[in-house]
Amino acid sequence: MKKILLAWLLITAFSFAGGNVLYTLDFTKQKDGNAKAWLKSKGFKFMLDADQLSMKFQGGKLVIETSGEKAGMFGIEFSPNRYLKNIGLVKIVWGVNRFPKGADWAAGNNRLAIGALITLGTEKLSSGLPLGINAAPPFFGPFIGQKERIGKRYLGMLYKKGGRYYCVSNKNGGATVTTNFNISQKYRQEFKKTAPPVTAFAFQMNTKDTSGGAKAFIKSITFYSK
């Protein structure tokens, strides 16, 4: 009976994971120290205020922190031959130590301690700015919020056609959160068609128009096929 139960648990865990691993990045084995050089060596591009954020490996985590008002993003853009096809879900192990004071998506202040951005396909949709400025492919933005409702879909000030943000947790105080975000399912719900390949992903911290700064961490990110 124990063997049958163990086999069932393993099968269930594999099914929940979604299938084969398409891409994974694990920060838990990194030695303590500044993380920026390592991230750049792995192909991460730093955008906006990312270079001004503190990023360090500490205790098996990539810890990101700022005491001021910063909006930073760092991510990887895959080459066409490395697009993540037949995408299922993404699993992110992460958490928040300190939320920025004043962040409130329902009130229109779309700021966050930590969030991911996952870009799908190459078809560019309007950003909401005139003349096609900053048009971009559809993307999902799972994030850990403080006041936001778990599971609720939010829209940003821009990218209303293609950008979809979801609060996946409200935990703080350094609690580790494991997020299993079903990209394929969400894409079909939002855009009524099969999800194209994942072409890029990024992490972001945004404390603009808030106070107290923010601190968060990431342990790993893994993309699975269906």
Buried (B, 14 or more C-beta within 10 A) or exposed (E): EEEEEEEEEEEEEEEEBBBEEBBEBEBEEBEEEEBBEBBEEEEBBBBBBBEEBBBBBBEBBBBBBBEBBBBBBBBBEBEEEBBBEBBBBBBBBBBBBBBBBBBBBEEEBBBBBBBBBBBBBEEEBBBBEEEEEEBBBBBBBBBBBBBBEEEEBBEBEBBEBBBBBBBBBBBBEEEEBEBBBBBBEBBEEBBEEEBBBBBBBBBBBBBBBBEBBBBBBBBBBBBBBB
